[in-house]
Amino acid sequence: MQRLEHPLKAEIAALQQIIKAANPGISERIKWNAPSYHTTEDFLTFNHRMLDKVHLIFHHVKIAEINSPILEGEYKDRRMVYFENMDAVLAKQAELESVINQLIGLIQAA
């Protein structure tokens, strides 16, 4: 992250803190050259290719069981979340935390 050159680096840093604080069971590591999050299984990774927004990928099959207005895409095993600026990060924070905790609950129950 120290070497990351991205116009939304402050938003990425804020999201990292939000994600890690959402649940005490979450661990962070670098996967695919980006911050990635897991508990007993991987479930969330940043994609830094977009420069006009921050792109999060929920990549666990259980994400398809969660209905949320911030989740985009109709893939069988993943959903996307996008943040255009810090206002979007703050506006979506509570829902992001809810989705993370719902997904962790589903993973642990499986």
Backbone atoms as SQL, in Angstrom:
CREATE TABLE atoms (id INTEGER PRIMARY KEY, chain TEXT, resi INTEGER, resn TEXT, atom TEXT, x REAL, y REAL, z REAL);
INSERT INTO atoms VALUES
  (1, 'A', 1, 'MET', 'N', 0.830, -1.193, 0.000),
  (2, 'A', 1, 'MET', 'CA', 0.000, 0.000, 0.000),
  (3, 'A', 1, 'MET', 'C', 0.867, 1.246, 0.000),
  (4, 'A', 2, 'GLN', 'N', 2.035, 1.185, 0.601),
  (5, 'A', 2, 'GLN', 'CA', 2.905, 2.357, 0.628),
  (6, 'A', 2, 'GLN', 'C', 3.310, 2.777, -0.775),
  (7, 'A', 3, 'ARG', 'N', 3.466, 1.825, -1.671),
  (8, 'A', 3, 'ARG', 'CA', 3.878, 2.135, -3.039),
  (9, 'A', 3, 'ARG', 'C', 2.703, 2.387, -3.971),
  (10, 'A', 4, 'LEU', 'N', 1.485, 2.172, -3.490),
  (11, 'A', 4, 'LEU', 'CA', 0.310, 2.334, -4.342),
  (12, 'A', 4, 'LEU', 'C', 0.155, 3.782, -4.791),
  (13, 'A', 5, 'GLU', 'N', 0.019, 3.947, -6.079),
  (14, 'A', 5, 'GLU', 'CA', -0.285, 5.259, -6.645),
  (15, 'A', 5, 'GLU', 'C', -1.696, 5.183, -7.199),
  (16, 'A', 6, 'HIS', 'N', -2.629, 5.825, -6.505),
  (17, 'A', 6, 'HIS', 'CA', -4.034, 5.777, -6.890),
  (18, 'A', 6, 'HIS', 'C', -4.673, 7.091, -6.467),
  (19, 'A', 7, 'PRO', 'N', -5.485, 7.711, -7.320),
  (20, 'A', 7, 'PRO', 'CA', -6.094, 8.989, -6.950),
  (21, 'A', 7, 'PRO', 'C', -7.044, 8.908, -5.752),
  (22, 'A', 8, 'LEU', 'N', -7.503, 7.715, -5.407),
  (23, 'A', 8, 'LEU', 'CA', -8.417, 7.530, -4.276),
  (24, 'A', 8, 'LEU', 'C', -7.744, 6.764, -3.139),
  (25, 'A', 9, 'LYS', 'N', -6.464, 7.011, -2.942),
  (26, 'A', 9, 'LYS', 'CA', -5.707, 6.296, -1.911),
  (27, 'A', 9, 'LYS', 'C', -6.262, 6.560, -0.511),
  (28, 'A', 10, 'ALA', 'N', -6.721, 7.773, -0.243),
  (29, 'A', 10, 'ALA', 'CA', -7.311, 8.071, 1.077),
  (30, 'A', 10, 'ALA', 'C', -8.576, 7.254, 1.298),
  (31, 'A', 11, 'GLU', 'N', -9.390, 7.101, 0.261),
  (32, 'A', 11, 'GLU', 'CA', -10.604, 6.292, 0.359),
  (33, 'A', 11, 'GLU', 'C', -10.255, 4.818, 0.573),
  (34, 'A', 12, 'ILE', 'N', -9.219, 4.345, -0.103),
  (35, 'A', 12, 'ILE', 'CA', -8.779, 2.956, 0.068),
  (36, 'A', 12, 'ILE', 'C', -8.330, 2.736, 1.505),
  (37, 'A', 13, 'ALA', 'N', -7.545, 3.651, 2.050),
  (38, 'A', 13, 'ALA', 'CA', -7.076, 3.530, 3.429),
  (39, 'A', 13, 'ALA', 'C', -8.246, 3.546, 4.412),
  (40, 'A', 14, 'ALA', 'N', -9.222, 4.420, 4.170),
  (41, 'A', 14, 'ALA', 'CA', -10.403, 4.469, 5.044),
  (42, 'A', 14, 'ALA', 'C', -11.168, 3.157, 4.986),
  (43, 'A', 15, 'LEU', 'N', -11.332, 2.604, 3.796),
  (44, 'A', 15, 'LEU', 'CA', -12.048, 1.332, 3.646),
  (45, 'A', 15, 'LEU', 'C', -11.293, 0.186, 4.310),
  (46, 'A', 16, 'GLN', 'N', -9.973, 0.197, 4.233),
  (47, 'A', 16, 'GLN', 'CA', -9.198, -0.835, 4.927),
  (48, 'A', 16, 'GLN', 'C', -9.511, -0.817, 6.420),
  (49, 'A', 17, 'GLN', 'N', -9.547, 0.346, 7.002),
  (50, 'A', 17, 'GLN', 'CA', -9.829, 0.462, 8.434),
  (51, 'A', 17, 'GLN', 'C', -11.259, 0.022, 8.759),
  (52, 'A', 18, 'ILE', 'N', -12.212, 0.414, 7.923),
  (53, 'A', 18, 'ILE', 'CA', -13.611, 0.024, 8.128),
  (54, 'A', 18, 'ILE', 'C', -13.752, -1.495, 8.077),
  (55, 'A', 19, 'ILE', 'N', -13.140, -2.106, 7.075),
  (56, 'A', 19, 'ILE', 'CA', -13.245, -3.559, 6.899),
  (57, 'A', 19, 'ILE', 'C', -12.643, -4.287, 8.100),
  (58, 'A', 20, 'LYS', 'N', -11.441, -3.899, 8.498),
  (59, 'A', 20, 'LYS', 'CA', -10.773, -4.581, 9.613),
  (60, 'A', 20, 'LYS', 'C', -11.512, -4.386, 10.931),
  (61, 'A', 21, 'ALA', 'N', -12.157, -3.239, 11.097),
  (62, 'A', 21, 'ALA', 'CA', -12.888, -2.960, 12.341),
  (63, 'A', 21, 'ALA', 'C', -14.283, -3.586, 12.352),
  (64, 'A', 22, 'ALA', 'N', -14.763, -4.051, 11.210),
  (65, 'A', 22, 'ALA', 'CA', -16.130, -4.574, 11.116),
  (66, 'A', 22, 'ALA', 'C', -16.326, -5.857, 11.922),
  (67, 'A', 23, 'ASN', 'N', -15.269, -6.644, 12.064),
  (68, 'A', 23, 'ASN', 'CA', -15.401, -7.927, 12.750),
  (69, 'A', 23, 'ASN', 'C', -14.024, -8.332, 13.276),
  (70, 'A', 24, 'PRO', 'N', -13.921, -8.728, 14.538),
  (71, 'A', 24, 'PRO', 'CA', -12.607, -9.071, 15.102),
  (72, 'A', 24, 'PRO', 'C', -11.975, -10.312, 14.480),
  (73, 'A', 25, 'GLY', 'N', -12.737, -11.111, 13.762),
  (74, 'A', 25, 'GLY', 'CA', -12.201, -12.317, 13.146),
  (75, 'A', 25, 'GLY', 'C', -11.559, -12.094, 11.787),
  (76, 'A', 26, 'ILE', 'N', -11.576, -10.870, 11.296),
  (77, 'A', 26, 'ILE', 'CA', -11.047, -10.568, 9.969),
  (78, 'A', 26, 'ILE', 'C', -9.541, -10.362, 10.018),
  (79, 'A', 27, 'SER', 'N', -8.848, -10.981, 9.071),
  (80, 'A', 27, 'SER', 'CA', -7.412, -10.771, 8.884),
  (81, 'A', 27, 'SER', 'C', -7.180, -10.204, 7.489),
  (82, 'A', 28, 'GLU', 'N', -6.118, -9.415, 7.369),
  (83, 'A', 28, 'GLU', 'CA', -5.767, -8.798, 6.085),
  (84, 'A', 28, 'GLU', 'C', -4.447, -9.377, 5.593),
  (85, 'A', 29, 'ARG', 'N', -4.362, -9.570, 4.293),
  (86, 'A', 29, 'ARG', 'CA', -3.110, -9.959, 3.654),
  (87, 'A', 29, 'ARG', 'C', -3.125, -9.427, 2.232),
  (88, 'A', 30, 'ILE', 'N', -2.014, -9.494, 1.564),
  (89, 'A', 30, 'ILE', 'CA', -1.945, -9.058, 0.171),
  (90, 'A', 30, 'ILE', 'C', -2.155, -10.276, -0.714),
  (91, 'A', 31, 'LYS', 'N', -3.114, -10.160, -1.608),
  (92, 'A', 31, 'LYS', 'CA', -3.434, -11.226, -2.566),
  (93, 'A', 31, 'LYS', 'C', -3.735, -10.550, -3.887),
  (94, 'A', 32, 'TRP', 'N', -3.222, -11.038, -4.959),
  (95, 'A', 32, 'TRP', 'CA', -3.392, -10.412, -6.266),
  (96, 'A', 32, 'TRP', 'C', -2.921, -8.949, -6.231),
  (97, 'A', 33, 'ASN', 'N', -1.837, -8.693, -5.499),
  (98, 'A', 33, 'ASN', 'CA', -1.233, -7.360, -5.370),
  (99, 'A', 33, 'ASN', 'C', -2.169, -6.323, -4.752),
  (100, 'A', 34, 'ALA', 'N', -3.090, -6.755, -3.914),
  (101, 'A', 34, 'ALA', 'CA', -4.041, -5.824, -3.292),
  (102, 'A', 34, 'ALA', 'C', -4.444, -6.359, -1.922),
  (103, 'A', 35, 'PRO', 'N', -4.911, -5.471, -1.038),
  (104, 'A', 35, 'PRO', 'CA', -5.403, -5.946, 0.254),
  (105, 'A', 35, 'PRO', 'C', -6.564, -6.928, 0.071),
  (106, 'A', 36, 'SER', 'N', -6.492, -8.023, 0.803),
  (107, 'A', 36, 'SER', 'CA', -7.510, -9.059, 0.738),
  (108, 'A', 36, 'SER', 'C', -7.849, -9.477, 2.156),
  (109, 'A', 37, 'TYR', 'N', -9.078, -9.918, 2.375),
  (110, 'A', 37, 'TYR', 'CA', -9.572, -10.180, 3.724),
  (111, 'A', 37, 'TYR', 'C', -10.136, -11.593, 3.820),
  (112, 'A', 38, 'HIS', 'N', -9.928, -12.196, 4.998),
  (113, 'A', 38, 'HIS', 'CA', -10.382, -13.564, 5.222),
  (114, 'A', 38, 'HIS', 'C', -10.651, -13.781, 6.699),
  (115, 'A', 39, 'THR', 'N', -11.459, -14.775, 6.956),
  (116, 'A', 39, 'THR', 'CA', -11.624, -15.324, 8.302),
  (117, 'A', 39, 'THR', 'C', -11.113, -16.748, 8.168),
  (118, 'A', 40, 'THR', 'N', -12.005, -17.714, 8.138),
  (119, 'A', 40, 'THR', 'CA', -11.588, -19.091, 7.840),
  (120, 'A', 40, 'THR', 'C', -11.439, -19.291, 6.334),
  (121, 'A', 41, 'GLU', 'N', -12.039, -18.385, 5.541),
  (122, 'A', 41, 'GLU', 'CA', -11.965, -18.432, 4.079),
  (123, 'A', 41, 'GLU', 'C', -11.826, -17.009, 3.539),
  (124, 'A', 42, 'ASP', 'N', -11.223, -16.903, 2.364),
  (125, 'A', 42, 'ASP', 'CA', -11.131, -15.609, 1.690),
  (126, 'A', 42, 'ASP', 'C', -12.525, -15.143, 1.293),
  (127, 'A', 43, 'PHE', 'N', -12.766, -13.824, 1.408),
  (128, 'A', 43, 'PHE', 'CA', -14.083, -13.340, 1.010),
  (129, 'A', 43, 'PHE', 'C', -14.103, -11.955, 0.377),
  (130, 'A', 44, 'LEU', 'N', -13.050, -11.164, 0.468),
  (131, 'A', 44, 'LEU', 'CA', -13.107, -9.786, -0.016),
  (132, 'A', 44, 'LEU', 'C', -11.729, -9.309, -0.435),
  (133, 'A', 45, 'THR', 'N', -11.648, -8.667, -1.613),
  (134, 'A', 45, 'THR', 'CA', -10.380, -8.151, -2.126),
  (135, 'A', 45, 'THR', 'C', -10.614, -6.832, -2.845),
  (136, 'A', 46, 'PHE', 'N', -9.661, -5.924, -2.703),
  (137, 'A', 46, 'PHE', 'CA', -9.664, -4.692, -3.485),
  (138, 'A', 46, 'PHE', 'C', -9.207, -4.994, -4.901),
  (139, 'A', 47, 'ASN', 'N', -9.736, -4.254, -5.858),
  (140, 'A', 47, 'ASN', 'CA', -9.236, -4.274, -7.237),
  (141, 'A', 47, 'ASN', 'C', -8.847, -2.831, -7.543),
  (142, 'A', 48, 'HIS', 'N', -7.548, -2.579, -7.732),
  (143, 'A', 48, 'HIS', 'CA', -7.052, -1.213, -7.917),
  (144, 'A', 48, 'HIS', 'C', -6.960, -0.780, -9.379),
  (145, 'A', 49, 'ARG', 'N', -7.520, -1.534, -10.290),
  (146, 'A', 49, 'ARG', 'CA', -7.402, -1.183, -11.712),
  (147, 'A', 49, 'ARG', 'C', -8.188, 0.067, -12.078),
  (148, 'A', 50, 'MET', 'N', -9.350, 0.254, -11.491),
  (149, 'A', 50, 'MET', 'CA', -10.146, 1.454, -11.773),
  (150, 'A', 50, 'MET', 'C', -9.507, 2.645, -11.073),
  (151, 'A', 51, 'LEU', 'N', -9.385, 3.747, -11.765),
  (152, 'A', 51, 'LEU', 'CA', -8.799, 4.936, -11.164),
  (153, 'A', 51, 'LEU', 'C', -9.848, 5.975, -10.778),
  (154, 'A', 52, 'ASP', 'N', -11.084, 5.810, -11.261),
  (155, 'A', 52, 'ASP', 'CA', -12.135, 6.783, -10.959),
  (156, 'A', 52, 'ASP', 'C', -13.028, 6.347, -9.807),
  (157, 'A', 53, 'LYS', 'N', -12.804, 5.139, -9.279),
  (158, 'A', 53, 'LYS', 'CA', -13.555, 4.656, -8.125),
  (159, 'A', 53, 'LYS', 'C', -12.793, 3.522, -7.474),
  (160, 'A', 54, 'VAL', 'N', -13.138, 3.271, -6.214),
  (161, 'A', 54, 'VAL', 'CA', -12.563, 2.129, -5.489),
  (162, 'A', 54, 'VAL', 'C', -13.496, 0.945, -5.719),
  (163, 'A', 55, 'HIS', 'N', -12.906, -0.178, -6.051),
  (164, 'A', 55, 'HIS', 'CA', -13.653, -1.379, -6.427),
  (165, 'A', 55, 'HIS', 'C', -13.334, -2.489, -5.426),
  (166, 'A', 56, 'LEU', 'N', -14.360, -2.948, -4.716),
  (167, 'A', 56, 'LEU', 'CA', -14.235, -4.102, -3.822),
  (168, 'A', 56, 'LEU', 'C', -14.928, -5.295, -4.454),
  (169, 'A', 57, 'ILE', 'N', -14.308, -6.450, -4.338),
  (170, 'A', 57, 'ILE', 'CA', -14.892, -7.690, -4.861),
  (171, 'A', 57, 'ILE', 'C', -15.139, -8.645, -3.695),
  (172, 'A', 58, 'PHE', 'N', -16.406, -8.942, -3.439),
  (173, 'A', 58, 'PHE', 'CA', -16.761, -10.017, -2.514),
  (174, 'A', 58, 'PHE', 'C', -16.729, -11.294, -3.345),
  (175, 'A', 59, 'HIS', 'N', -15.828, -12.211, -3.037),
  (176, 'A', 59, 'HIS', 'CA', -15.635, -13.407, -3.865),
  (177, 'A', 59, 'HIS', 'C', -15.797, -14.683, -3.042),
  (178, 'A', 60, 'HIS', 'N', -16.990, -14.855, -2.562),
  (179, 'A', 60, 'HIS', 'CA', -17.345, -16.090, -1.854),
  (180, 'A', 60, 'HIS', 'C', -18.751, -16.463, -2.307),
  (181, 'A', 61, 'VAL', 'N', -18.987, -17.726, -2.555),
  (182, 'A', 61, 'VAL', 'CA', -20.270, -18.180, -3.079),
  (183, 'A', 61, 'VAL', 'C', -21.450, -17.745, -2.207),
  (184, 'A', 62, 'LYS', 'N', -21.248, -17.609, -0.902),
  (185, 'A', 62, 'LYS', 'CA', -22.330, -17.228, 0.010),
  (186, 'A', 62, 'LYS', 'C', -22.787, -15.775, -0.175),
  (187, 'A', 63, 'ILE', 'N', -21.996, -14.946, -0.846),
  (188, 'A', 63, 'ILE', 'CA', -22.392, -13.549, -1.044),
  (189, 'A', 63, 'ILE', 'C', -23.686, -13.463, -1.862),
  (190, 'A', 64, 'ALA', 'N', -23.956, -14.450, -2.685),
  (191, 'A', 64, 'ALA', 'CA', -25.175, -14.452, -3.500),
  (192, 'A', 64, 'ALA', 'C', -26.438, -14.565, -2.645),
  (193, 'A', 65, 'GLU', 'N', -26.297, -14.968, -1.392),
  (194, 'A', 65, 'GLU', 'CA', -27.443, -15.098, -0.486),
  (195, 'A', 65, 'GLU', 'C', -27.797, -13.791, 0.219),
  (196, 'A', 66, 'ILE', 'N', -26.990, -12.763, 0.021),
  (197, 'A', 66, 'ILE', 'CA', -27.191, -11.499, 0.720),
  (198, 'A', 66, 'ILE', 'C', -27.789, -10.463, -0.222),
  (199, 'A', 67, 'ASN', 'N', -28.876, -9.850, 0.212),
  (200, 'A', 67, 'ASN', 'CA', -29.490, -8.763, -0.551),
  (201, 'A', 67, 'ASN', 'C', -29.080, -7.443, 0.088),
  (202, 'A', 68, 'SER', 'N', -28.462, -6.593, -0.697),
  (203, 'A', 68, 'SER', 'CA', -28.034, -5.294, -0.202),
  (204, 'A', 68, 'SER', 'C', -27.997, -4.311, -1.360),
  (205, 'A', 69, 'PRO', 'N', -28.388, -3.073, -1.120),
  (206, 'A', 69, 'PRO', 'CA', -28.362, -2.079, -2.196),
  (207, 'A', 69, 'PRO', 'C', -26.955, -1.712, -2.650),
  (208, 'A', 70, 'ILE', 'N', -25.930, -2.020, -1.865),
  (209, 'A', 70, 'ILE', 'CA', -24.575, -1.672, -2.307),
  (210, 'A', 70, 'ILE', 'C', -23.929, -2.759, -3.149),
  (211, 'A', 71, 'LEU', 'N', -24.481, -3.972, -3.137),
  (212, 'A', 71, 'LEU', 'CA', -23.910, -5.083, -3.895),
  (213, 'A', 71, 'LEU', 'C', -24.375, -5.023, -5.344),
  (214, 'A', 72, 'GLU', 'N', -23.421, -5.091, -6.260),
  (215, 'A', 72, 'GLU', 'CA', -23.733, -5.043, -7.687),
  (216, 'A', 72, 'GLU', 'C', -23.267, -6.319, -8.373),
  (217, 'A', 73, 'GLY', 'N', -23.979, -6.695, -9.431),
  (218, 'A', 73, 'GLY', 'CA', -23.619, -7.868, -10.225),
  (219, 'A', 73, 'GLY', 'C', -24.494, -9.051, -9.895),
  (220, 'A', 74, 'GLU', 'N', -24.632, -9.911, -10.846),
  (221, 'A', 74, 'GLU', 'CA', -25.460, -11.118, -10.686),
  (222, 'A', 74, 'GLU', 'C', -24.635, -12.365, -10.987),
  (223, 'A', 75, 'TYR', 'N', -23.439, -12.408, -10.444),
  (224, 'A', 75, 'TYR', 'CA', -22.571, -13.554, -10.643),
  (225, 'A', 75, 'TYR', 'C', -22.920, -14.637, -9.627),
  (226, 'A', 76, 'LYS', 'N', -22.622, -15.881, -9.922),
  (227, 'A', 76, 'LYS', 'CA', -22.992, -16.969, -9.008),
  (228, 'A', 76, 'LYS', 'C', -22.173, -16.969, -7.724),
  (229, 'A', 77, 'ASP', 'N', -20.975, -16.357, -7.743),
  (230, 'A', 77, 'ASP', 'CA', -20.098, -16.462, -6.582),
  (231, 'A', 77, 'ASP', 'C', -19.398, -15.159, -6.201),
  (232, 'A', 78, 'ARG', 'N', -19.863, -14.022, -6.699),
  (233, 'A', 78, 'ARG', 'CA', -19.239, -12.761, -6.312),
  (234, 'A', 78, 'ARG', 'C', -20.182, -11.588, -6.521),
  (235, 'A', 79, 'ARG', 'N', -19.870, -10.495, -5.839),
  (236, 'A', 79, 'ARG', 'CA', -20.592, -9.228, -5.986),
  (237, 'A', 79, 'ARG', 'C', -19.572, -8.102, -5.872),
  (238, 'A', 80, 'MET', 'N', -19.886, -6.973, -6.468),
  (239, 'A', 80, 'MET', 'CA', -19.005, -5.813, -6.461),
  (240, 'A', 80, 'MET', 'C', -19.610, -4.685, -5.624),
  (241, 'A', 81, 'VAL', 'N', -18.727, -3.860, -5.070),
  (242, 'A', 81, 'VAL', 'CA', -19.121, -2.627, -4.401),
  (243, 'A', 81, 'VAL', 'C', -18.171, -1.543, -4.891),
  (244, 'A', 82, 'TYR', 'N', -18.724, -0.367, -5.221),
  (245, 'A', 82, 'TYR', 'CA', -17.929, 0.737, -5.759),
  (246, 'A', 82, 'TYR', 'C', -18.091, 1.980, -4.898),
  (247, 'A', 83, 'PHE', 'N', -17.006, 2.737, -4.778),
  (248, 'A', 83, 'PHE', 'CA', -16.979, 3.978, -4.008),
  (249, 'A', 83, 'PHE', 'C', -16.307, 5.045, -4.862),
  (250, 'A', 84, 'GLU', 'N', -17.030, 6.103, -5.176),
  (251, 'A', 84, 'GLU', 'CA', -16.511, 7.144, -6.058),
  (252, 'A', 84, 'GLU', 'C', -15.683, 8.188, -5.323),
  (253, 'A', 85, 'ASN', 'N', -15.914, 8.337, -4.019),
  (254, 'A', 85, 'ASN', 'CA', -15.226, 9.373, -3.240),
  (255, 'A', 85, 'ASN', 'C', -15.442, 9.088, -1.753),
  (256, 'A', 86, 'MET', 'N', -14.893, 9.968, -0.909),
  (257, 'A', 86, 'MET', 'CA', -15.005, 9.754, 0.540),
  (258, 'A', 86, 'MET', 'C', -16.456, 9.871, 1.008),
  (259, 'A', 87, 'ASP', 'N', -17.243, 10.725, 0.372),
  (260, 'A', 87, 'ASP', 'CA', -18.662, 10.812, 0.737),
  (261, 'A', 87, 'ASP', 'C', -19.355, 9.462, 0.544),
  (262, 'A', 88, 'ALA', 'N', -19.029, 8.766, -0.538),
  (263, 'A', 88, 'ALA', 'CA', -19.618, 7.441, -0.793),
  (264, 'A', 88, 'ALA', 'C', -19.139, 6.431, 0.248),
  (265, 'A', 89, 'VAL', 'N', -17.871, 6.516, 0.626),
  (266, 'A', 89, 'VAL', 'CA', -17.343, 5.614, 1.659),
  (267, 'A', 89, 'VAL', 'C', -18.146, 5.787, 2.948),
  (268, 'A', 90, 'LEU', 'N', -18.329, 7.033, 3.350),
  (269, 'A', 90, 'LEU', 'CA', -19.048, 7.301, 4.600),
  (270, 'A', 90, 'LEU', 'C', -20.526, 6.928, 4.493),
  (271, 'A', 91, 'ALA', 'N', -21.132, 7.197, 3.332),
  (272, 'A', 91, 'ALA', 'CA', -22.550, 6.887, 3.149),
  (273, 'A', 91, 'ALA', 'C', -22.823, 5.382, 3.145),
  (274, 'A', 92, 'LYS', 'N', -21.879, 4.594, 2.659),
  (275, 'A', 92, 'LYS', 'CA', -22.070, 3.148, 2.535),
  (276, 'A', 92, 'LYS', 'C', -21.450, 2.356, 3.687),
  (277, 'A', 93, 'GLN', 'N', -20.790, 3.040, 4.611),
  (278, 'A', 93, 'GLN', 'CA', -20.052, 2.356, 5.668),
  (279, 'A', 93, 'GLN', 'C', -20.912, 1.383, 6.462),
  (280, 'A', 94, 'ALA', 'N', -22.034, 1.811, 6.962),
  (281, 'A', 94, 'ALA', 'CA', -22.870, 0.937, 7.796),
  (282, 'A', 94, 'ALA', 'C', -23.350, -0.282, 7.013),
  (283, 'A', 95, 'GLU', 'N', -23.741, -0.075, 5.772),
  (284, 'A', 95, 'GLU', 'CA', -24.205, -1.201, 4.956),
  (285, 'A', 95, 'GLU', 'C', -23.052, -2.142, 4.624),
  (286, 'A', 96, 'LEU', 'N', -21.870, -1.603, 4.352),
  (287, 'A', 96, 'LEU', 'CA', -20.702, -2.446, 4.103),
  (288, 'A', 96, 'LEU', 'C', -20.401, -3.312, 5.327),
  (289, 'A', 97, 'GLU', 'N', -20.413, -2.719, 6.506),
  (290, 'A', 97, 'GLU', 'CA', -20.180, -3.482, 7.730),
  (291, 'A', 97, 'GLU', 'C', -21.235, -4.568, 7.909),
  (292, 'A', 98, 'SER', 'N', -22.474, -4.252, 7.601),
  (293, 'A', 98, 'SER', 'CA', -23.554, -5.236, 7.705),
  (294, 'A', 98, 'SER', 'C', -23.336, -6.398, 6.742),
  (295, 'A', 99, 'VAL', 'N', -22.992, -6.092, 5.500),
  (296, 'A', 99, 'VAL', 'CA', -22.749, -7.151, 4.500),
  (297, 'A', 99, 'VAL', 'C', -21.586, -8.034, 4.943),
  (298, 'A', 100, 'ILE', 'N', -20.505, -7.419, 5.407),
  (299, 'A', 100, 'ILE', 'CA', -19.343, -8.191, 5.874),
  (300, 'A', 100, 'ILE', 'C', -19.754, -9.153, 6.979),
  (301, 'A', 101, 'ASN', 'N', -20.485, -8.671, 7.957),
  (302, 'A', 101, 'ASN', 'CA', -20.869, -9.526, 9.079),
  (303, 'A', 101, 'ASN', 'C', -21.902, -10.576, 8.702),
  (304, 'A', 102, 'GLN', 'N', -22.811, -10.245, 7.805),
  (305, 'A', 102, 'GLN', 'CA', -23.738, -11.269, 7.308),
  (306, 'A', 102, 'GLN', 'C', -22.973, -12.380, 6.601),
  (307, 'A', 103, 'LEU', 'N', -22.015, -11.993, 5.749),
  (308, 'A', 103, 'LEU', 'CA', -21.261, -12.980, 5.004),
  (309, 'A', 103, 'LEU', 'C', -20.416, -13.852, 5.933),
  (310, 'A', 104, 'ILE', 'N', -19.769, -13.252, 6.895),
  (311, 'A', 104, 'ILE', 'CA', -18.983, -14.030, 7.859),
  (312, 'A', 104, 'ILE', 'C', -19.890, -15.018, 8.600),
  (313, 'A', 105, 'GLY', 'N', -21.076, -14.590, 8.963),
  (314, 'A', 105, 'GLY', 'CA', -22.018, -15.501, 9.619),
  (315, 'A', 105, 'GLY', 'C', -22.383, -16.675, 8.722),
  (316, 'A', 106, 'LEU', 'N', -22.630, -16.407, 7.456),
  (317, 'A', 106, 'LEU', 'CA', -22.969, -17.481, 6.516),
  (318, 'A', 106, 'LEU', 'C', -21.793, -18.432, 6.307),
  (319, 'A', 107, 'ILE', 'N', -20.583, -17.876, 6.222),
  (320, 'A', 107, 'ILE', 'CA', -19.397, -18.724, 6.052),
  (321, 'A', 107, 'ILE', 'C', -19.208, -19.622, 7.266),
  (322, 'A', 108, 'GLN', 'N', -19.344, -19.063, 8.453),
  (323, 'A', 108, 'GLN', 'CA', -19.149, -19.836, 9.674),
  (324, 'A', 108, 'GLN', 'C', -20.229, -20.881, 9.885),
  (325, 'A', 109, 'ALA', 'N', -21.438, -20.625, 9.392),
  (326, 'A', 109, 'ALA', 'CA', -22.535, -21.573, 9.563),
  (327, 'A', 109, 'ALA', 'C', -22.456, -22.741, 8.590),
  (328, 'A', 110, 'ALA', 'N', -21.674, -22.572, 7.526),
  (329, 'A', 110, 'ALA', 'CA', -21.602, -23.617, 6.486),
  (330, 'A', 110, 'ALA', 'C', -20.793, -24.814, 6.945);
